[in-house]
Amino acid sequence: MEKLIVASKNKAKIAEVSAILSGIFQVVPMSEIGIDVDIEETGDTFEENALIKARYVFEKTGLAALSDDSGLAVDALGGAPGVYSARYCGRHGDDEANNSLLLKNLENVENRTARFISAVALVSGKGEYVATGSVEGTILREACGKGGFGYDPLFYSVELSKSFGVATPEEKNSVSHRARALNSLVAKLRDSGEF
């Protein structure tokens, strides 16, 4: 199996990527090859940010690098928090504060439709590949479940009829934005004949 270096420090995200790509790629966190930096996300879209991170790791190592940039788009908030999902509260990766701010901004809002969006990028000596995926849902009025990470306890999946915070990892990976993006990426790689 070909090795893929995941351009992320988020352990929960790396675990999901590894589970979804199990049997297809050997997923290796960038920390295991000595990269321990916060790669600055300066893009305006999920696709741009995914490419920035994957290119950084590929350029540093010469190894095939995979990155996911994902977030939550809430219709009543004009698509926010969007690419700023991980740092919505002003600090990167503070899930509790991000969730609290989201609930505050949706107080007294009836339309709570939203979607998780993921863009994944693979950069290697064979080229650059990008794929996207999304999953529809609604934002709950309070957290439900302790599973997942990020906004998962607030995101009620229409397909699963439960929050991602209650869903098992297998249930979430069967419908998630990240799984859809990664499965689409694998299909593109197979079609290209490069992998």
Short mmCIF file of the C-alpha atoms (twelve columns), coordinates in Angstrom:
data_MODEL
# 
_entry.id   MODEL 
# 
loop_
_atom_site.group_PDB 
_atom_site.id 
_atom_site.type_symbol 
_atom_site.label_atom_id 
_atom_site.label_alt_id 
_atom_site.label_comp_id 
_atom_site.label_asym_id 
_atom_site.label_seq_id 
_atom_site.Cartn_x 
_atom_site.Cartn_y 
_atom_site.Cartn_z 
_atom_site.pdbx_PDB_model_num 
ATOM 1   C CA . MET A 1   0.000   0.000  0.000   1 
ATOM 2   C CA . GLU A 2   1.204   3.459  -0.825  1 
ATOM 3   C CA . LYS A 3   1.930   5.777  2.091   1 
ATOM 4   C CA . LEU A 4   -0.020  8.991  2.440   1 
ATOM 5   C CA . ILE A 5   1.196   11.675 4.821   1 
ATOM 6   C CA . VAL A 6   -1.780  13.491 6.354   1 
ATOM 7   C CA . ALA A 7   -1.192  17.242 6.622   1 
ATOM 8   C CA . SER A 8   -3.008  17.742 9.916   1 
ATOM 9   C CA . LYS A 9   -2.389  17.908 13.661  1 
ATOM 10  C CA . ASN A 10  -6.028  17.065 14.440  1 
ATOM 11  C CA . LYS A 11  -5.903  13.515 15.876  1 
ATOM 12  C CA . ALA A 12  -9.657  12.946 15.498  1 
ATOM 13  C CA . LYS A 13  -9.524  13.966 11.827  1 
ATOM 14  C CA . ILE A 14  -6.487  11.743 11.192  1 
ATOM 15  C CA . ALA A 15  -8.321  8.796  12.785  1 
ATOM 16  C CA . GLU A 16  -11.320 9.351  10.505  1 
ATOM 17  C CA . VAL A 17  -9.154  9.620  7.387   1 
ATOM 18  C CA . SER A 18  -7.281  6.465  8.395   1 
ATOM 19  C CA . ALA A 19  -10.533 4.524  8.973   1 
ATOM 20  C CA . ILE A 20  -12.069 5.677  5.677   1 
ATOM 21  C CA . LEU A 21  -8.940  4.899  3.627   1 
ATOM 22  C CA . SER A 22  -8.168  1.627  5.445   1 
ATOM 23  C CA . GLY A 23  -7.020  -1.009 2.976   1 
ATOM 24  C CA . ILE A 24  -6.415  1.581  0.250   1 
ATOM 25  C CA . PHE A 25  -3.570  3.716  1.641   1 
ATOM 26  C CA . GLN A 26  -1.290  3.532  4.632   1 
ATOM 27  C CA . VAL A 27  -2.133  6.782  6.420   1 
ATOM 28  C CA . VAL A 28  0.728   8.405  8.342   1 
ATOM 29  C CA . PRO A 29  0.292   11.571 10.458  1 
ATOM 30  C CA . MET A 30  2.771   14.311 9.542   1 
ATOM 31  C CA . SER A 31  3.973   14.335 13.170  1 
ATOM 32  C CA . GLU A 32  5.399   10.838 12.652  1 
ATOM 33  C CA . ILE A 33  7.802   12.153 10.025  1 
ATOM 34  C CA . GLY A 34  8.863   15.169 12.089  1 
ATOM 35  C CA . ILE A 35  6.502   17.906 10.888  1 
ATOM 36  C CA . ASP A 36  4.899   19.693 13.823  1 
ATOM 37  C CA . VAL A 37  3.763   23.070 12.532  1 
ATOM 38  C CA . ASP A 38  0.444   24.832 12.141  1 
ATOM 39  C CA . ILE A 39  0.245   25.268 8.383   1 
ATOM 40  C CA . GLU A 40  -1.365  28.649 7.777   1 
ATOM 41  C CA . GLU A 41  -4.685  28.435 5.962   1 
ATOM 42  C CA . THR A 42  -4.704  31.558 3.791   1 
ATOM 43  C CA . GLY A 43  -7.160  30.378 1.127   1 
ATOM 44  C CA . ASP A 44  -10.673 31.691 0.588   1 
ATOM 45  C CA . THR A 45  -12.132 28.236 -0.071  1 
ATOM 46  C CA . PHE A 46  -11.883 24.757 1.420   1 
ATOM 47  C CA . GLU A 47  -10.216 23.580 -1.802  1 
ATOM 48  C CA . GLU A 48  -7.518  26.271 -1.636  1 
ATOM 49  C CA . ASN A 49  -6.741  25.532 2.005   1 
ATOM 50  C CA . ALA A 50  -6.564  21.770 1.403   1 
ATOM 51  C CA . LEU A 51  -4.095  22.329 -1.444  1 
ATOM 52  C CA . ILE A 52  -1.970  24.745 0.634   1 
ATOM 53  C CA . LYS A 53  -1.544  22.154 3.391   1 
ATOM 54  C CA . ALA A 54  -0.933  19.165 1.097   1 
ATOM 55  C CA . ARG A 55  1.579   21.124 -1.017  1 
ATOM 56  C CA . TYR A 56  3.463   22.208 2.123   1 
ATOM 57  C CA . VAL A 57  3.967   18.631 3.327   1 
ATOM 58  C CA . PHE A 58  4.805   17.319 -0.156  1 
ATOM 59  C CA . GLU A 59  7.383   20.079 -0.683  1 
ATOM 60  C CA . LYS A 60  8.993   19.338 2.720   1 
ATOM 61  C CA . THR A 61  9.097   15.558 2.298   1 
ATOM 62  C CA . GLY A 62  8.727   14.593 -1.353  1 
ATOM 63  C CA . LEU A 63  6.105   12.084 -0.162  1 
ATOM 64  C CA . ALA A 64  2.472   11.898 -1.255  1 
ATOM 65  C CA . ALA A 65  0.532   14.229 1.038   1 
ATOM 66  C CA . LEU A 66  -3.165  14.382 1.778   1 
ATOM 67  C CA . SER A 67  -5.048  17.222 3.395   1 
ATOM 68  C CA . ASP A 68  -8.654  17.823 4.349   1 
ATOM 69  C CA . ASP A 69  -10.104 21.273 4.888   1 
ATOM 70  C CA . SER A 70  -13.631 21.180 6.105   1 
ATOM 71  C CA . GLY A 71  -16.227 23.126 7.970   1 
ATOM 72  C CA . LEU A 72  -19.810 23.925 8.674   1 
ATOM 73  C CA . ALA A 73  -21.954 26.163 6.467   1 
ATOM 74  C CA . VAL A 74  -25.130 27.450 8.144   1 
ATOM 75  C CA . ASP A 75  -27.737 28.896 5.776   1 
ATOM 76  C CA . ALA A 76  -29.128 31.469 8.237   1 
ATOM 77  C CA . LEU A 77  -25.582 32.787 8.782   1 
ATOM 78  C CA . GLY A 78  -24.839 33.225 5.072   1 
ATOM 79  C CA . GLY A 79  -22.664 30.115 4.989   1 
ATOM 80  C CA . ALA A 80  -20.683 30.964 8.135   1 
ATOM 81  C CA . PRO A 81  -18.591 29.807 9.851   1 
ATOM 82  C CA . GLY A 82  -17.361 28.228 6.594   1 
ATOM 83  C CA . VAL A 83  -13.576 28.222 6.132   1 
ATOM 84  C CA . TYR A 84  -13.282 29.807 9.579   1 
ATOM 85  C CA . SER A 85  -15.046 26.890 11.309  1 
ATOM 86  C CA . ALA A 86  -12.035 25.779 13.370  1 
ATOM 87  C CA . ARG A 87  -11.325 29.349 14.517  1 
ATOM 88  C CA . TYR A 88  -14.865 30.770 14.597  1 
ATOM 89  C CA . CYS A 89  -14.467 32.014 18.181  1 
ATOM 90  C CA . GLY A 90  -11.122 33.664 17.380  1 
ATOM 91  C CA . ARG A 91  -8.949  30.789 18.664  1 
ATOM 92  C CA . HIS A 92  -8.038  27.759 16.572  1 
ATOM 93  C CA . GLY A 93  -9.459  24.431 17.687  1 
ATOM 94  C CA . ASP A 94  -11.523 25.542 20.699  1 
ATOM 95  C CA . ASP A 95  -14.538 23.323 20.020  1 
ATOM 96  C CA . GLU A 96  -16.470 24.373 23.110  1 
ATOM 97  C CA . ALA A 97  -16.134 28.093 22.391  1 
ATOM 98  C CA . ASN A 98  -16.944 27.581 18.692  1 
ATOM 99  C CA . ASN A 99  -20.107 25.654 19.560  1 
ATOM 100 C CA . SER A 100 -21.167 28.256 22.135  1 
ATOM 101 C CA . LEU A 101 -20.741 31.087 19.635  1 
ATOM 102 C CA . LEU A 102 -22.698 29.183 16.995  1 
ATOM 103 C CA . LEU A 103 -25.615 28.645 19.393  1 
ATOM 104 C CA . LYS A 104 -25.501 32.302 20.436  1 
ATOM 105 C CA . ASN A 105 -25.591 33.440 16.797  1 
ATOM 106 C CA . LEU A 106 -28.572 31.166 16.128  1 
ATOM 107 C CA . GLU A 107 -30.642 32.247 19.121  1 
ATOM 108 C CA . ASN A 108 -34.278 32.759 18.057  1 
ATOM 109 C CA . VAL A 109 -33.451 31.599 14.509  1 
ATOM 110 C CA . GLU A 110 -35.974 29.132 13.089  1 
ATOM 111 C CA . ASN A 111 -34.170 28.124 9.864   1 
ATOM 112 C CA . ARG A 112 -31.354 25.947 11.163  1 
ATOM 113 C CA . THR A 113 -30.432 24.104 7.955   1 
ATOM 114 C CA . ALA A 114 -26.721 23.540 7.462   1 
ATOM 115 C CA . ARG A 115 -24.208 21.294 5.831   1 
ATOM 116 C CA . PHE A 116 -20.737 20.032 6.541   1 
ATOM 117 C CA . ILE A 117 -18.401 20.500 3.576   1 
ATOM 118 C CA . SER A 118 -15.042 18.817 3.019   1 
ATOM 119 C CA . ALA A 119 -12.399 19.362 0.379   1 
ATOM 120 C CA . VAL A 120 -9.542  16.897 0.209   1 
ATOM 121 C CA . ALA A 121 -6.347  17.370 -1.747  1 
ATOM 122 C CA . LEU A 122 -3.646  14.881 -2.609  1 
ATOM 123 C CA . VAL A 123 -0.324  16.217 -3.852  1 
ATOM 124 C CA . SER A 124 2.411   13.876 -5.054  1 
ATOM 125 C CA . GLY A 125 5.027   13.557 -7.767  1 
ATOM 126 C CA . LYS A 126 2.186   12.273 -9.962  1 
ATOM 127 C CA . GLY A 127 0.127   15.462 -9.734  1 
ATOM 128 C CA . GLU A 128 -2.501  17.272 -7.707  1 
ATOM 129 C CA . TYR A 129 -5.993  15.916 -7.126  1 
ATOM 130 C CA . VAL A 130 -8.908  17.588 -5.332  1 
ATOM 131 C CA . ALA A 131 -12.358 16.269 -4.435  1 
ATOM 132 C CA . THR A 132 -15.236 17.552 -2.332  1 
ATOM 133 C CA . GLY A 133 -18.122 16.124 -0.354  1 
ATOM 134 C CA . SER A 134 -20.995 17.415 1.752   1 
ATOM 135 C CA . VAL A 135 -23.712 16.205 4.103   1 
ATOM 136 C CA . GLU A 136 -26.992 17.952 4.910   1 
ATOM 137 C CA . GLY A 137 -28.386 18.527 8.362   1 
ATOM 138 C CA . THR A 138 -29.740 21.004 10.881  1 
ATOM 139 C CA . ILE A 139 -28.229 22.698 13.900  1 
ATOM 140 C CA . LEU A 140 -29.698 21.542 17.205  1 
ATOM 141 C CA . ARG A 141 -30.546 23.985 19.984  1 
ATOM 142 C CA . GLU A 142 -28.200 22.213 22.370  1 
ATOM 143 C CA . ALA A 143 -25.404 19.660 22.130  1 
ATOM 144 C CA . CYS A 144 -26.451 16.034 21.807  1 
ATOM 145 C CA . GLY A 145 -23.822 13.348 22.445  1 
ATOM 146 C CA . LYS A 146 -20.138 13.373 23.250  1 
ATOM 147 C CA . GLY A 147 -18.857 11.614 20.139  1 
ATOM 148 C CA . GLY A 148 -17.065 13.081 17.162  1 
ATOM 149 C CA . PHE A 149 -15.376 16.464 17.371  1 
ATOM 150 C CA . GLY A 150 -15.892 20.065 16.349  1 
ATOM 151 C CA . TYR A 151 -19.548 20.839 15.712  1 
ATOM 152 C CA . ASP A 152 -20.603 17.158 15.651  1 
ATOM 153 C CA . PRO A 153 -22.774 17.294 18.825  1 
ATOM 154 C CA . LEU A 154 -24.789 20.186 17.318  1 
ATOM 155 C CA . PHE A 155 -25.142 18.723 13.823  1 
ATOM 156 C CA . TYR A 156 -28.247 16.596 13.303  1 
ATOM 157 C CA . SER A 157 -27.787 14.397 10.248  1 
ATOM 158 C CA . VAL A 158 -30.896 14.092 8.104   1 
ATOM 159 C CA . GLU A 159 -29.721 10.720 6.773   1 
ATOM 160 C CA . LEU A 160 -28.858 9.189  10.135  1 
ATOM 161 C CA . SER A 161 -31.750 10.809 12.058  1 
ATOM 162 C CA . LYS A 162 -29.342 11.571 14.891  1 
ATOM 163 C CA . SER A 163 -26.556 13.979 15.731  1 
ATOM 164 C CA . PHE A 164 -22.988 13.216 14.729  1 
ATOM 165 C CA . GLY A 165 -22.254 13.454 18.471  1 
ATOM 166 C CA . VAL A 166 -24.436 10.358 19.067  1 
ATOM 167 C CA . ALA A 167 -23.528 8.455  15.886  1 
ATOM 168 C CA . THR A 168 -20.893 5.740  16.064  1 
ATOM 169 C CA . PRO A 169 -17.698 6.406  14.086  1 
ATOM 170 C CA . GLU A 170 -18.878 3.826  11.531  1 
ATOM 171 C CA . GLU A 171 -22.283 5.510  11.161  1 
ATOM 172 C CA . LYS A 172 -20.726 8.939  10.759  1 
ATOM 173 C CA . ASN A 173 -18.172 7.666  8.224   1 
ATOM 174 C CA . SER A 174 -20.972 6.098  6.176   1 
ATOM 175 C CA . VAL A 175 -22.505 9.504  5.342   1 
ATOM 176 C CA . SER A 176 -20.001 12.193 6.329   1 
ATOM 177 C CA . HIS A 177 -18.682 14.993 4.153   1 
ATOM 178 C CA . ARG A 178 -15.133 13.736 4.717   1 
ATOM 179 C CA . ALA A 179 -15.973 10.171 3.657   1 
ATOM 180 C CA . ARG A 180 -17.739 11.427 0.534   1 
ATOM 181 C CA . ALA A 181 -14.792 13.652 -0.394  1 
ATOM 182 C CA . LEU A 182 -12.244 10.874 0.219   1 
ATOM 183 C CA . ASN A 183 -14.289 8.285  -1.716  1 
ATOM 184 C CA . SER A 184 -14.573 10.742 -4.604  1 
ATOM 185 C CA . LEU A 185 -10.810 11.333 -4.451  1 
ATOM 186 C CA . VAL A 186 -10.084 7.602  -4.552  1 
ATOM 187 C CA . ALA A 187 -12.349 7.266  -7.615  1 
ATOM 188 C CA . LYS A 188 -10.464 10.127 -9.333  1 
ATOM 189 C CA . LEU A 189 -7.114  8.499  -8.540  1 
ATOM 190 C CA . ARG A 190 -8.300  5.163  -9.926  1 
ATOM 191 C CA . ASP A 191 -9.617  6.849  -13.076 1 
ATOM 192 C CA . SER A 192 -6.285  8.634  -13.556 1 
ATOM 193 C CA . GLY A 193 -4.408  5.326  -13.552 1 
ATOM 194 C CA . GLU A 194 -1.654  6.985  -11.516 1 
ATOM 195 C CA . PHE A 195 -2.386  5.115  -8.282  1 
# 
